[in-house]
Amino acid sequence: MGTFRRQQWAEIDDEFKPEIRKLRNLASTSSLEYVYGSTSAGAMVIPVAEEESDIFRLDSAFKLPSSKDLIIRYLSQL
């Protein structure tokens, strides 16, 4: 997830929105709550790549200092 910047993930999300609407036969003006909402409410629960990239980046940052690879652990402390 760290390969692209946050803005690039947002652009990917923007490209997917109309395609998801076409796939599900939704109007182009329909709310995206159905796409991104909870399964308990009957939604599809498609993750927002822009938000997920932030979460994965933080997750990776916390894992680096405890890596089994000594070089990675050393580099993460610089």
Backbone as JSON Lines, residues from 0, in Angstrom:
{"i":0,"aa":"M","n":[0.82,-1.2,0.0],"ca":[0.0,0.0,0.0],"c":[0.86,1.26,0.0]}
{"i":1,"aa":"G","n":[2.11,1.16,0.41],"ca":[2.97,2.32,0.44],"c":[3.54,2.69,-0.91]}
{"i":2,"aa":"T","n":[3.23,1.92,-1.95],"ca":[3.76,2.18,-3.28],"c":[3.19,3.47,-3.87]}
{"i":3,"aa":"F","n":[1.94,3.76,-3.57],"ca":[1.28,4.94,-4.12],"c":[1.03,5.97,-3.02]}
{"i":4,"aa":"R","n":[0.94,7.22,-3.42],"ca":[0.6,8.29,-2.48],"c":[-0.91,8.25,-2.21]}
{"i":5,"aa":"R","n":[-1.3,8.93,-1.16],"ca":[-2.72,8.95,-0.77],"c":[-3.6,9.48,-1.9]}
{"i":6,"aa":"Q","n":[-3.13,10.51,-2.58],"ca":[-3.9,11.1,-3.68],"c":[-4.13,10.09,-4.8]}
{"i":7,"aa":"Q","n":[-3.13,9.26,-5.06],"ca":[-3.28,8.25,-6.11],"c":[-4.33,7.21,-5.72]}
{"i":8,"aa":"W","n":[-4.37,6.84,-4.44],"ca":[-5.41,5.9,-3.98],"c":[-6.79,6.54,-4.11]}
{"i":9,"aa":"A","n":[-6.87,7.84,-3.84],"ca":[-8.15,8.54,-3.98],"c":[-8.61,8.53,-5.44]}
{"i":10,"aa":"E","n":[-7.67,8.68,-6.36],"ca":[-8.01,8.63,-7.78],"c":[-8.51,7.25,-8.19]}
{"i":11,"aa":"I","n":[-7.91,6.22,-7.62],"ca":[-8.38,4.85,-7.89],"c":[-9.81,4.69,-7.38]}
{"i":12,"aa":"D","n":[-10.06,5.18,-6.17],"ca":[-11.43,5.13,-5.62],"c":[-12.41,5.83,-6.55]}
{"i":13,"aa":"D","n":[-12.01,7.0,-7.06],"ca":[-12.89,7.76,-7.95],"c":[-13.18,7.0,-9.24]}
{"i":14,"aa":"E","n":[-12.21,6.24,-9.73],"ca":[-12.41,5.44,-10.94],"c":[-13.35,4.26,-10.68]}
{"i":15,"aa":"F","n":[-13.29,3.7,-9.5],"ca":[-14.12,2.54,-9.18],"c":[-15.58,2.88,-8.93]}
{"i":16,"aa":"K","n":[-15.86,4.05,-8.41],"ca":[-17.24,4.4,-8.05],"c":[-18.22,4.23,-9.21]}
{"i":17,"aa":"P","n":[-17.95,4.8,-10.39],"ca":[-18.92,4.6,-11.48],"c":[-19.02,3.15,-11.94]}
{"i":18,"aa":"E","n":[-17.91,2.43,-11.88],"ca":[-17.91,1.03,-12.3],"c":[-18.73,0.17,-11.34]}
{"i":19,"aa":"I","n":[-18.63,0.46,-10.06],"ca":[-19.42,-0.27,-9.06],"c":[-20.9,0.01,-9.27]}
{"i":20,"aa":"R","n":[-21.21,1.28,-9.56],"ca":[-22.62,1.64,-9.81],"c":[-23.15,0.89,-11.03]}
{"i":21,"aa":"K","n":[-22.34,0.8,-12.1],"ca":[-22.76,0.06,-13.29],"c":[-22.96,-1.41,-12.99]}
{"i":22,"aa":"L","n":[-22.03,-1.98,-12.26],"ca":[-22.08,-3.4,-11.92],"c":[-23.34,-3.74,-11.14]}
{"i":23,"aa":"R","n":[-23.74,-2.87,-10.23],"ca":[-24.91,-3.11,-9.37],"c":[-26.18,-2.48,-9.92]}
{"i":24,"aa":"N","n":[-26.13,-1.92,-11.14],"ca":[-27.28,-1.26,-11.77],"c":[-27.85,-0.13,-10.91]}
{"i":25,"aa":"L","n":[-26.96,0.67,-10.35],"ca":[-27.37,1.82,-9.55],"c":[-27.32,3.07,-10.41]}
{"i":26,"aa":"A","n":[-28.17,4.02,-10.11],"ca":[-28.15,5.3,-10.83],"c":[-26.85,6.03,-10.54]}
{"i":27,"aa":"S","n":[-26.4,6.84,-11.5],"ca":[-25.14,7.56,-11.32],"c":[-25.2,8.58,-10.18]}
{"i":28,"aa":"T","n":[-26.41,8.93,-9.76],"ca":[-26.58,9.87,-8.65],"c":[-26.89,9.18,-7.33]}
{"i":29,"aa":"S","n":[-26.84,7.86,-7.33],"ca":[-27.2,7.11,-6.11],"c":[-26.16,7.31,-5.01]}
{"i":30,"aa":"S","n":[-26.62,7.14,-3.79],"ca":[-25.74,7.24,-2.63],"c":[-24.78,6.06,-2.6]}
{"i":31,"aa":"L","n":[-23.58,6.32,-2.13],"ca":[-22.59,5.25,-2.04],"c":[-22.63,4.54,-0.68]}
{"i":32,"aa":"E","n":[-23.6,4.87,0.14],"ca":[-23.75,4.18,1.43],"c":[-23.96,2.68,1.21]}
{"i":33,"aa":"Y","n":[-24.64,2.32,0.15],"ca":[-24.88,0.92,-0.18],"c":[-23.55,0.21,-0.49]}
{"i":34,"aa":"V","n":[-22.64,0.91,-1.09],"ca":[-21.36,0.32,-1.49],"c":[-20.42,0.2,-0.3]}
{"i":35,"aa":"Y","n":[-20.3,1.25,0.49],"ca":[-19.3,1.3,1.55],"c":[-19.84,0.95,2.94]}
{"i":36,"aa":"G","n":[-21.13,0.79,3.07],"ca":[-21.74,0.58,4.38],"c":[-21.53,-0.81,4.96]}
{"i":37,"aa":"S","n":[-22.15,-1.06,6.07],"ca":[-22.01,-2.3,6.83],"c":[-22.85,-3.44,6.24]}
{"i":38,"aa":"T","n":[-22.35,-4.66,6.38],"ca":[-23.11,-5.82,5.9],"c":[-24.36,-6.03,6.71]}
{"i":39,"aa":"S","n":[-24.35,-5.62,7.96],"ca":[-25.54,-5.79,8.78],"c":[-26.7,-4.93,8.26]}
{"i":40,"aa":"A","n":[-26.37,-3.9,7.49],"ca":[-27.39,-3.05,6.88],"c":[-27.66,-3.46,5.43]}
{"i":41,"aa":"G","n":[-27.03,-4.54,4.98],"ca":[-27.23,-5.02,3.63],"c":[-26.33,-4.39,2.59]}
{"i":42,"aa":"A","n":[-25.27,-3.77,3.02],"ca":[-24.36,-3.1,2.08],"c":[-23.26,-4.04,1.6]}
{"i":43,"aa":"M","n":[-22.47,-3.58,0.63],"ca":[-21.43,-4.4,0.01],"c":[-20.1,-4.39,0.77]}
{"i":44,"aa":"V","n":[-19.85,-3.41,1.58],"ca":[-18.63,-3.26,2.39],"c":[-17.36,-3.26,1.54]}
{"i":45,"aa":"I","n":[-17.34,-2.47,0.5],"ca":[-16.14,-2.32,-0.3],"c":[-15.26,-1.28,0.4]}
{"i":46,"aa":"P","n":[-14.01,-1.63,0.71],"ca":[-13.15,-0.68,1.44],"c":[-12.76,0.51,0.57]}
{"i":47,"aa":"V","n":[-12.55,1.64,1.21],"ca":[-12.09,2.85,0.53],"c":[-10.56,2.77,0.52]}
{"i":48,"aa":"A","n":[-9.97,2.64,-0.66],"ca":[-8.53,2.43,-0.79],"c":[-7.72,3.56,-0.15]}
{"i":49,"aa":"E","n":[-8.19,4.77,-0.26],"ca":[-7.47,5.91,0.33],"c":[-7.35,5.75,1.84]}
{"i":50,"aa":"E","n":[-8.44,5.37,2.5],"ca":[-8.41,5.17,3.96],"c":[-7.6,3.94,4.33]}
{"i":51,"aa":"E","n":[-7.77,2.87,3.58],"ca":[-7.05,1.63,3.86],"c":[-5.54,1.83,3.74]}
{"i":52,"aa":"S","n":[-5.11,2.66,2.79],"ca":[-3.68,2.89,2.62],"c":[-3.08,3.52,3.87]}
{"i":53,"aa":"D","n":[-3.81,4.43,4.5],"ca":[-3.33,5.05,5.75],"c":[-3.22,4.02,6.86]}
{"i":54,"aa":"I","n":[-4.22,3.17,6.97],"ca":[-4.22,2.15,8.02],"c":[-3.06,1.18,7.82]}
{"i":55,"aa":"F","n":[-2.86,0.72,6.59],"ca":[-1.78,-0.22,6.33],"c":[-0.4,0.42,6.52]}
{"i":56,"aa":"R","n":[-0.29,1.69,6.18],"ca":[0.98,2.38,6.37],"c":[1.33,2.48,7.86]}
{"i":57,"aa":"L","n":[0.35,2.81,8.68],"ca":[0.58,2.85,10.12],"c":[0.92,1.47,10.67]}
{"i":58,"aa":"D","n":[0.2,0.47,10.2],"ca":[0.44,-0.89,10.64],"c":[1.88,-1.31,10.31]}
{"i":59,"aa":"S","n":[2.33,-1.01,9.11],"ca":[3.69,-1.36,8.71],"c":[4.72,-0.62,9.55]}
{"i":60,"aa":"A","n":[4.45,0.64,9.84],"ca":[5.39,1.43,10.63],"c":[5.57,0.85,12.03]}
{"i":61,"aa":"F","n":[4.52,0.31,12.61],"ca":[4.63,-0.28,13.94],"c":[5.31,-1.64,13.9]}
{"i":62,"aa":"K","n":[5.23,-2.34,12.78],"ca":[5.84,-3.67,12.68],"c":[7.33,-3.62,12.39]}
{"i":63,"aa":"L","n":[7.8,-2.57,11.73],"ca":[9.21,-2.51,11.34],"c":[10.19,-2.63,12.5]}
{"i":64,"aa":"P","n":[10.01,-1.91,13.61],"ca":[10.98,-2.02,14.7],"c":[11.06,-3.41,15.34]}
{"i":65,"aa":"S","n":[10.04,-4.23,15.16],"ca":[10.06,-5.57,15.75],"c":[10.28,-6.66,14.7]}
{"i":66,"aa":"S","n":[10.78,-6.27,13.52],"ca":[11.02,-7.22,12.44],"c":[12.07,-8.25,12.83]}
{"i":67,"aa":"K","n":[11.94,-9.46,12.32],"ca":[12.94,-10.5,12.56],"c":[14.22,-10.22,11.79]}
{"i":68,"aa":"D","n":[14.1,-9.44,10.72],"ca":[15.27,-9.08,9.91],"c":[16.03,-7.96,10.61]}
{"i":69,"aa":"L","n":[17.25,-8.21,10.99],"ca":[18.04,-7.23,11.74],"c":[18.3,-5.96,10.94]}
{"i":70,"aa":"I","n":[18.48,-6.08,9.65],"ca":[18.74,-4.9,8.82],"c":[17.51,-4.0,8.79]}
{"i":71,"aa":"I","n":[16.33,-4.59,8.63],"ca":[15.08,-3.81,8.63],"c":[14.89,-3.14,9.98]}
{"i":72,"aa":"R","n":[15.14,-3.88,11.04],"ca":[14.98,-3.32,12.39],"c":[15.94,-2.14,12.58]}
{"i":73,"aa":"Y","n":[17.18,-2.29,12.13],"ca":[18.18,-1.23,12.25],"c":[17.74,0.0,11.43]}
{"i":74,"aa":"L","n":[17.34,-0.22,10.19],"ca":[16.93,0.89,9.32],"c":[15.72,1.63,9.84]}
{"i":75,"aa":"S","n":[14.83,0.93,10.52],"ca":[13.61,1.56,11.03],"c":[13.92,2.48,12.21]}
{"i":76,"aa":"Q","n":[15.07,2.32,12.8],"ca":[15.43,3.13,13.97],"c":[16.22,4.39,13.58]}
{"i":77,"aa":"L","n":[16.57,4.52,12.3],"ca":[17.34,5.68,11.85],"c":[16.49,6.91,11.77]}
